[in-house]
Amino acid sequence: MYVVLSLTAGLPARAAAAELPDGLVVAEAQGASAFEEVVAGEYIVRVRAADRGALRVDRGALVGVSPSLAGPLRAAGVRDVRPALGFSPARAVGPAEALQSTFRFRSDLPLDDVQRALASAPEVESVEPLLRHRAHGDDPSDTWYHFQWAWQNLDLPAIRELGTGAGVRVAVVDSGVTPAGADSFESLLTGYDFIDDDDDASDDDALVAGLAHGTHVAGTIAQRTDNIEGVAGLASGASILPVRVLHYDAPSGVVWGFTDDIAEGIVYAVDQGAQIINLSLGTGSRSDLVADALAYAYENDVLVVCSSGNDGAAAISYPGRLPTCLSVGAVGRAHNVTAYSNYGPELVMVAPGGESDQDRDGDGHFDGIVQESITSAGWRYVFTQGTSMAAPHVSGAAALMFERGWTTPAAVQQVLVASAFDIGANGRDDESGFGELDVLGALAWPVADGLLSENGEVTISEPWVDYTTDAAWVAWFTDVASTTRLSGDGVDTQSDTLFVRAHKVRVPREPGLTTTLTLRSETSDGYSDSTKVDIHFPDELDDLFGCLEGTSLAFPGLAFGIALRRRRSARTPGGPR
């Protein structure tokens, strides 16, 4: 359930803190127990790009289909067909062609029957259910919170002396961003609403949901600052591109969005020139469509920052679990990982997310993240918690780094990782990743890719593999910055000469290729570590549904096994002794 505790908008900070009990507003919505991740009767199908030919949508039906496809479509009860994306990606990079070959449809049959019916069509590459991705703003109970302790921890005054994010475009792909308010934003661009299909990307559901989730998230990134009003943002000079893909669902009391709208919002943000995309949302299942959209973003040099999820579980939510994302968990005022923050081997770092059950400084206020937002009671300064609130701290920091001259997402992520404050077990751990965001530490790095290298012995974490339409993405972490190479039968891939700790290598899809690759990371002074990883691309004629026995979602990637065999740290010739 969402329970929003807020200050009366417009009060100066000290006066507001003193008068909070009288100005407290509680807005409550129905509990989230009715939330269902899978949308019954709604599906997404991908046709092989090479077989798309004359296929097109006409009045809710696929026309120009071959006889081998027409029968399976009838057997699957396919109706109300439309393209999964309402426009074509503007850039012919990454899985752009595959995104154009993906369609959304309805059927009265259950998922297993739809998959079984379409399995016989050689043109069909994958089928997945339509998923709801929920906003990751955690419900704060019926308490209220301390005033912007995150900026005190990060030393916002010192940060502002180094930059404000001016000239950087950050897309908030969320429930929308509402303009106006007492604080608002220095630069709020005209975005797009993929729920209502218009260019008004406001948080339209705020008055019934109780909280404008996207507006709150955007406030952390770029709330107007130093204006003798309300609260501050981390990169107030950055331009916010609002992209509405989530909406409030009254029966469940949950803010959520559909798979295709989210994918469409990501592609739109890339095509509109966003350098950073903030995704404070997630779901428990993987979507091929969203994975392809994120690969499109990554291959077009857009940094995607995702919240890890609020279940307190050892499983990062999708899409944050994907290699093409920077996943962020939450910490409280005392630099402690919060109980609700999801964790796992894919977690990159943590940032302030708030705690609704703590008052660590004893000031009588619970420790939430506060930003201006519109609620059922109008504009308020709203305290809430969640990994939704943590992710925009990292997005704001990245905006400051792009402003200072960093140009690639890989370099920005490496500096954020290398400068993070280690708060857990020594080195990277699954609960806090590489550590807590240190904005001043990141901004202190000289802007030069060649200075990212580190020395000493290197250890590779356990790699993981994710398959998009046109590639396999292999990801792993190292404890010191190193270069990357993946080699074996038919594959020899060097990422680049950038030394990083978070490694992502794209292996182009080669139908029928099954091979064991050697994964190798090497430091600037010659130390290296390597391990083995198995890659399997099905043949174009394989029955992909058969490959997924026991797995009902998100093929072709999830069901493919990964076998690992480690070889401990080795020293290359001429390296340190």
C-alpha angles and dihedrals in degrees: 000000000000114000110176121197114191146175121236105267119250100027117130112250099254095043091047092052091052094046099041098112091059095043098044115132122192118195116182131189132189115286121270095237090103092061114122118192098202118062108223115235096008121109144171122218128190120207117203107264090228091056099044092095111145095352113139140153118253120177094333098316135098109242130187091043123157121241089252089060101036095067096049090047090056092045091052092052092236114186141149093037122184134160112275088229119043093215139030119260109258095221125064093216129113119352094342092129092049091051089057090051095058124098137187119220144163130238134171090219123094120255096260092054093046091051092046092050094049094042091086094058110094089201093062115091103176145349125201135170120253107259133204114227110203127213111257098221103125120224111255099209114228099309134100132232147229120269116264098315088161091070090050090052092048095040098237095188090060091045092053090057087063100046149310102224093259114176095018120118117216119186116211103202099192142092092323134269120260118214126216120045123127094283107024119151138299091227120019109167128207106264133168138270110218091182096060097018098235138106096257102099095177124143091259095171096055096102092057100030093054093228134055095222098185093046090053092049092049090050092061089054102043116357110158107268139199091020099121089251137103120309140343137244128215098236103020093168094059120105114241117216106198116212115180113209101139129069139179116264109204099200093056099029089227133125107228144149140206125258095244095047091052093048090047091050092052094050090045091053091051092048091049091059101257113166092193131031119198115205110184092173140078152162137213097248134064121245122204089206095054091042090055092048090052091047087053089054095046094047089051092055098255118143112226117201117194135186115239098223137260106250096099085234135142091246127084111224120244131284089028090062092063119102091235092065136074104227119209130197128191137259131188132230093281092056090256124141106250122242093240098050114111115229141187146129093297095057111119104185147327134243138178110303105154137240123240094195101051137078098180097169094045095233094133093254125106115236109255134142110260128204135148113273140156116251139174085278094050129255113357141155098253127205116205141144138225146102082274085072093045098054096060090055087063092043090053091049090050090052089056090051094050088050090055092056109272108141111185131060090225092057093045092050092047092053092046089050096044093048096044117120110246106233103161135044114341107287125355118348134176095247099053104013111212090341144270123330113267107187097181090049091052093047090051092066114103110246100248126109092214091064094062095085122111132195135227140055115331131212125195120219120221107290125225131204129216124184124216124181096274104023151019115243115210116195135180141149131237127201093231129031113273142156124260137233131168116189142166142102107355093348131091110155127171113187095207138279093282114118110225141160096214107062126197121175125182117214111194114235116259110182113237095013114140114170146143112241130199113232114202134182121188131187126221092259096052106266115134144177128197142185139173129255129184119226123193125185113182118233114259089248096048119114098249092192090059089053087060100058107157093014120093101177142062108000146207091036112044101057098051113106124233118209117192130196117181132214114191127238114309130188119229118227111282094020126127119299 
